[in-house]
Amino acid sequence: MCDSLDWGDVNLDAVRTFVAAADGGQFQGAADELSITQQAVSKRIAALEKDFGVRLFTRTARGARLTIDGQAFLPHARELLRAEERAAASVRPGRRALRVDVIGRQLAPAGLLRDFHHAHPGTELDVVTLFDADTAVDAVRTGTIDTSFRAITQPARQLPDGIEADRVFDEPLLLLTGPAHQLANAREITLAELAGHRIWMPGIVAGTEWAAYYEELAVAFGLTVDTIGPNFGIEPLLDAIADSSELATFVGKQTRLLWPAAHDLRLIAVHDPTPVYPHSLIRRSDNLHPTLTALRQYLESIRPEHSAAGTWTPNWAR
């Protein structure tokens, strides 16, 4: 076979015809299978043979028999057709996985996706974690991802054309403390009572949507939200909270956390008002992926009746 062949020039219809003729042993059988004429089969095979510089079939009284070169090419021809199908499936609605961005794999949006997948086990999801809402919105706009779970700080009118953000889930915040903390034995606490306590959140990055949320929360209720210190991840944060009599942190009610029993961490409800984090589903209005439609319907079905009474959200979420 010619070593200098440019595989980008190979006609996949011709390859498909070659495989059909090889499987059936007859050009007429290939013509019937592909709904083309026998003359068209002959032309396609001849074009392949010209490109390769070899004979692929030997004509016999009973039909067509593969030559040694034809036998060598057959497994590669099948792989070319399989690759074509995989490529088509990767962009075919309903066949490719729905690509979804979440803010973190232990946070509420990831949990909602797991619940959705449990309810729809046949769906394919490709879950990624982008940096912030601006990055996610741009990825949705360009088609890099299908949708994103994020808080959106800008009004809908300021989103790029064709981008929509549906507020789908308001997540209450809880206070997390260690056993030695002054508030550890409280069953619930008001935001006003948190004034003067050090709320340590080293994962906050300036300019992000979650930074905007906690900045406004701190200003509204006179809270001390401390972002100083390296962010080594959730486990070191839990270790620090467990050993401290001063540090506390906020976590979403749906955040799935595990810690050693010896930590004896306490989750305390916050009220008067209850701060809630507003999760939105960002998508392109022209995205017709059926799994995206199913996800939106699922989120709508589990969404509780929303009431702003007794809750707090930033001005940009109202």
N, C-alpha and C positions, 0 to 999 in steps of 0.2 A: 504494500500500500504506500502511497506517496507520503513521505515524511513532511513535506512542505505544505500540506493541505491546511487551509485556514478554516478551522471548524466553525467560525462565525458565519461562513458562507454556505454551510450545509443547509439544504432545503429540508425542513422537517416533514413536509408532506411526502417528499421522495423517500425519506427514511421510513416513514410509516408505511408507505407502499412496499418498500423492500421487506419489512418485517411481515406484512400480510402475505406477500408472495412466498417468503421463506416458510411461514407456518402452514400455508395451504399447498405449497408445491406446484402451484399453477398461477399464471398471470391472470387467467380469466376468473379464478376464485378470488384473487385480490381485487379485481375490478368490481366483482359483485359485492364484496364486503365493503368497499369504499364508495360504492355508487358512482363509479367512473367507468370509462370505456377501457377495453383491453389495450387499445392504442395509447391511451394516456398512461397506463401502467408501464408499457414498454418505454415510453419517452422518459418517464421519471427514473426508471432503472438505468436507462442509457445515460441520463444526465449524471447520476451518481457515479457510474463506471467511468465517465469522462473526467469527473472531478478527481476521482481516486487514482485513475490511470491503471485500473485492473478490471478483470471480469469478475462479476459477482455471481452470475448464474451461468449454467450450461443448459441449453435447450435440449430436451429429450422428447421421445415420442409420447411420454406420459405427462409432460409438463416442463418444469424447470427444476434443476438441481443446483444447490449451492456449490460453488467452487471452494477451494481451500481458503481463498481470500474472503469469500462470502461468509464462510463459517467463522473466520476470525473476526469479521466485522459484526456479526449478528448480536453477540452479547452487549457490545458497545452501542449498537443501534437501539436495543431495548432500553439501555440506561439513558440514552438521549431522550427517548419518549417519556420515561419516568421522570426525568428532570424537568421536561416541559410541563408535565402534569403537576409536579410540585410547585413550579413557578406560578402556574395559573391559579392553583389552590391558595397560594400565599396572598393573593389579592382578590380572590373571589368572595364576595359577601356570603357569610354563612359557612365558609370553609376555612378561612384563616382565623387565627386567634384574635380576639378583641384585645388591643393593646391599651392598658390602663395604667395611669400614673397615680401613685399614692404618696402622701407626705412621709410615711414611715410604715414599716412592715408590722410594727406592734401597735399601731394606732388605729383609731376607729374605722377609717376608710378601708384599710386592709381587712379588718374584721368583717365589715359589711360585704366585701367581695368574697370572703370565705363562706359566709352564710349564703350568699347568692349562688355560689358554685355548688354548695351542698344541696340547695333547692333545685338547681339545674345542672346535675352532674355531667350531662353530655356537652356542656359548653367548654370552649377552649379560651383560656385567659393567658395573656402575657403581661405580667405585672412588673412595672418598673418604678424607680424612685428618682424623680428629677429634683432639682435644687429648690426652686421656689415657684410661686404662681406665675410670674412673668415668663419664666422658662417654659412652664407647662402650657400656658396660653399660646406661646409661639409654636410649640411642638404640635398642639392641636391644629393650629392654623395651617401649618405646613404639611400636616398629614403624617408626621412622625409617630404620633400616638392618636388613638381614637378619642380618648376622654381622660379627664383628670378629676380626682377628688381634691378640692382645695378651698380655702377661704379666699374670696375675691374682694379686694379692697377698693376697686374702682367701680363706679356706676356702670350699669349695663350699656349705656350709651357710649361709654369710652372704650368698650371692648372692640377689637378689630371686626370689620364687616364679616358677617356670616358666623360669628362665634356667639354662642349662648351659654349662660351659666344659670342652672336651676338649683336653687337652695333646697337641699334634700334632707339635711340632717343637722339638728342643733344638739350639740353634745354638752351636757353639764360638766363643769369642772369640780374636782374633789381636791381637798388638801391632803397631802401625804406627809406624815411625820414619823419619827422614830419614837420608841417607848419612853425616852427621857425628855421629850419635848414638853413644854408647858401646856400645850393644847392636846396632848396625846389622849387624854381620857374624855375629851369632848365628843359627844355624838354628832353635833352639828355646830356650826359657827357662822356668824355674819361676816360680811366683807368688812364692815366697820371695825370689828374686833380683830381683824388681821393687821390693822395699821400698827406699825412699829415692829412687826415680826419680819424676819429675813426670809423672803421667798427666793430660793436659789434655783436658777434656771440657766445653767451654763450652755445649753444648746441653742439659745436664742442668737440669731445672726441679724445684725442691723440691716434694714432694707427689705426684709422678708415680710410676708403677710402675717406670720405668727409673731414677729417682733412688733408689727403695727398693732396687733391685738393686745398684747401684754403691755405695751406702752400706754395705750389708751385706758386699759383697766387700772394700771397703777396710778395714773393721773386722776381718774374719776374717783378713786376711793383712798387716795393717799397711801398706797402700798409701796413697800420697798421690794422691787423685783431686781435681784442681783444676778447679773449675767457674767460677772468676773470669774475667771478661772477656766482652765482647759476643759473641753468637753470630751471625756473618754468613753462616753456611751452610757447606756441606761444602767448597767450593772454597777459600775463604780459610783454612779449617782445614788443608787439605792444603798450601797454600802455606807456612803458618807451620811445620808439621811439617818440610817439606822444607828450610827454611832454618835450623833450630834444631839445636843439639847437645845440648839438654836436654829438649825436649818430645817426648813420645810420646803415643799415644792408643790406645784399644781400638776395634776394629771387628769386626762379626760376620763369620764366614767366608763367608756367602752375600751380604754386602753388595756391590753392584756399583758399583765405583769406577773412574773414569778420571782419569788425571793426565798432565801432560806428561812425556815421556821424560826431560827434563832434571831432573825432580824426583828421580829415582832412589830412590823410596820403597821401604821394605822391610817385608814382612809376615812376622812371626815367630810360630811356633806357641808356645802356652803350655801347659804340662803340670805334672803333680805338684801339684795336680790341674789338669785343663783346665776353666776356667770356661765354663759353657754358659748361654745365655739361653733361658728356657722360654717358647715361643710357644704360646698356647692359641687355640682357635677358640670364640668366644662366640656363643651362639645361643639362640633361644627353642625350647623343647622341642616346641611345637605348630606350628613353621614347617615346612610341607610343600613348600616350593619345590623342584622337582626338581633345579634346578642346585645348590642347597645340598646335597642328598643326593649328587649326583655329586661335588661338591667334597670332601665328607667321605670318600667312598670313594676318591677319588684320593689324598688326603693319607695315608690309611691304607695304600694300596698302595705309596707311596714311602717310608714311614717306616721307617728302619732299626731293627733290633733294639735296644731301649734297654737300656743297662747303666749303672748309677750308678757302677760301679767306675772310679776314675781321673778322675771329673768332680766339679765343684762347682756346686751351685745354692743359692740362699738357703733358709733354713728354711721360708719360706712356700710354696716350690715343691716341697717333699719330701713 
